[in-house]
Amino acid sequence: MATRTRPRSTPAAPERPDRGPRRRLSVDERREQLIEVALDLFSRCAPDEVSIDDIAAAAGASRPLVYHYFPGKQSLYEAALRRAADELAGRFREPAEGPLSERLHRVMVRYFDFVDGHGPGFAALLRGGSVAAGSWSGAVIDEVRRAAHDEILAHLGAEDPGPRLRLTVRTWIADAEITALAWLEDRSLSREELQLRLVQEFTAALAVTASREPSLVPVLRGLLAEESPSGPAGRLLAQLGGLLADPGIADAVGRLAAEG
């Protein structure tokens, strides 16, 4: 009978120093350990490349023991995905203190920390490229998006946000996902630049939305009043000011504004 070989992209279990007899894990501890090990493997490899044997080896457990806690790889994948989703949603939580753009920048730093640590699994999940990713996993990711959406709206402090503002927030969350996926494929642009760019794009999108939604103007005015010149929004406005100072662009803008 042929012996199964481990996929090349699947990391081997780390070697552990001999520290004497191991403490027997309780039922809850063993289940948590299997979820943590599975999450680590799914984070470093696409889900389709990880097997129950891989998880058992990394956990220092037997294949039957894994099946004792989980009926199959799908159920273990779902448990790991739920853990990852809860962690990712938590990255959007930020105290409502200080300028908005600086708050969002801290969120983006934590978001890219997660993406960097869960690269292959993050990519496979968002692209739906895994056979393990079905309607259930799609629903979990939608929960993360809704949590992020609600957190950002809370930071804006807009009472009864309308459809334009909600769309702006949803579009920005999608932009963050697309940017993160692109960065995983091609890291020619630094994550620091992309984190800043995403925050500045949200600031610009919020200004465009306020131009069409008069009720948002006081909200935008209050948010900009809290910004500092060195923050993401302040730097964006300085850059735009320099751009608009270009004679050719200034003339074009003046003409368009006059004719509009």
N, C-alpha and C positions, 0 to 999 in steps of 0.2 A: 504493500500500500504506500503510495507516494506521501512524502512528508510535506506539510504545508509550510511555505516560506513566508516570512514577514515582508509586506510591501516595503520597498526601499525607502519611501517617504515617511514611513511610520517610525517615530523615534523609539528606541529601545528604552526599557525601564532603567532609571538611573541606579547605579550601584550604591548600595548602602553599607556602611561599615558594620561589622559584627559587634553588636552591643549586648549580646547575651539573649536569653529567652525573650520573645516578644509577648507583650500583654495581650490577652485575648480580647478582641473588640466586641463590644455589645452589638446587638442587632442594629440599633440606630447608628452607632459609630461606623459599622461596616458599610451600611447603606450610604452614609455620607461620604465615606472614603471612595466607594466605587463611583459615585457621582463626580467627585472632585477629579479622580483619575480620568474618567471618561471625558470630562470637560477639558482637561489639559490636552488629551489626545485629539479630540475634535477641534480644539483651537489651533493645533499645529498641523493637522492634516485634514483634507476634505473628508466628511463623514463616510463616504463610500469606501475610503481607503483604510478605515479602522474596523477591526473585527472584534468579536467577543474574546477571542484568544489574545489579542493585543491588550485589551483592557485587563483581562485576568493576569497576564504576565506583568503589566505595569503595577498592578495592585498587590502583587505577590500572593494571588489567590488562585484557586482552581477554576476551571471552566464551569463545573457543576455548581460551585458556590455562587458564581455570578448569576447563573440561571435560577438559583434559589431565591435571589432578591429581585431579579428582573426577568420577565418571561422571554425577552429577546433584546436585540440591539436597538430596535425601534423605541421600546419603552425606556431604555437607558439613555438613548439620544434625547428623547423628549424631556427627561428629568434634567439632563445636563443643559439642554436648551433653555428650559425654564429658569435654571440657576443663572445662566448667562444673560437672559433677558432681564431678570430682576436687577442684575448688576449694571447692565447698560442703562436701564431706566434710571437707576440711582445716580448715574453720572450727570444727569440733567438737573439734579437738585442742587440749588445754590441759595444761600441766604440773600434776601432782598435788601442788600446793603451796598452802597456805592454806585458809581455810574453803570448803566445798563451794559454798555459795550465791554466793560471790564469784567462784569459778571459772566457774560456770554463767552468771553475769551477763556475764562477759567473752565467753563463747561466744555469748550472745544478742546482744551488741553486734555481733560480727562477722557473725552470721547476718543481722541486719537490714541491715547494710552491704551484704551480698550481695543481699538482696531489693531494697533501694533502687536498687542499680546494675543489676539485671537484671529490673526490674518486669514489663513486658509478656511477656517470654519465660518468666519464672518462673510467672506466672499462667496462661499458655496451657498450659504443660507440666503443672502440677499439676492443672489442670481437665480435661486431655485434650481441650481445645478445638481443637487443631491437627490438620490432616490429616496433618502430618508426624509427629505423636506416635502411634506405634503400640505394639505389644507390646514392641519393643526399647527404646523410651524409657522405658516403664513399668518394665522390668527395671533400667535404669540408676538410676532414682529409688529403686527398692527397695534397690539397693546402697548408696545414700547413707543411707537410713534404717537399714539394718543397721549401717553404719559408725558412725552417730551412736549407735545403741542400744548397741553394744559399747563405745564410748568412755565413755558415761555409766555403764555398769555397772562399768567399770574404775575410775572415780572413786569409786564407792560402796564399792569394796573388799569387796563381799559374796561370800563363798565359795559356789560352787554356787548361784547365784540361782535361785529357784523361779519357777513360772509367774505368781504374783501380782506379783512384782517386775518380771519381764519385761514383763508387760502394762501395769504402771504406766509404765514407760519408753516403751513403744511408744505408749501413749495420749498421753503428754506430747509426744512428737515430732509426732504428728498435730495436737495442740493448737497447737503452734508454727506449723505450716504453715497451719492455718485462721486463726490470728491474723494471720499475715503477709499472707495473701490479703485479709482484711477490711481491714487497714490500707492496702493498696494502693488499695482502692476508696474508703475513707473515712478521711481522716487527721485527723478531729476529735479523736482521742486521739493524744497524742504517742508516738513510738516509744520514748522513754525510759520512759514509764509502762508500756507494753506489755512491754518487756524485763524490767522489775522484776516486773511481774505474773506473767509466765511462770515466772520463777525461784521466786517465792513460791508459785505453784500447784503446782510440783513438790515443794517442801518440804512443803506440806500433804498432797499425794497420797502422799508417802513416809511421813508419819506415819499416815495412814489404812491404808496397806498394812502397816505395822509392827504396828498394832493387831490385825491378822488373822494376822500371821506372826510368832510369838514369836522366831524366830531372827534377825529383823531388829532387834529392840529394842536389842541391844548396838551394832549398826551405827549406828542412829539416835542413840543416846546419845553415841557417840564423835564423830559428825559435829556434833551440836549443841554439844558441849563446845568445839569449835574455833571456833564462830561468835562474831562480835563484835556488840555491841548496835547498831552503826551499819550492819551488813551487811544484805542482803536478808532473811535468816532472822530476825535479831534484830529488825528493824523489823516484820516480820510478827507475831512473838510479842507485841511491845509493842502492836500494833494490836488483836490478838485479846484481849489482857489488858484493854485499855480497853473493848472491846465487851462482854466478859463481866462487866465491873464495872457495866454498866447494871443497875439494880435489877430491871426487868422481865425482862430476859434472864437475869440471875443466878438469879432465882426459878424461871424455866422450866427452866433447865439443872439446877438442884438437884432439882426435882421429877422430871424425866426420868431423872436418874441414880439417884435413890432408887427409882423404880418399875421401872427396868430391871434 
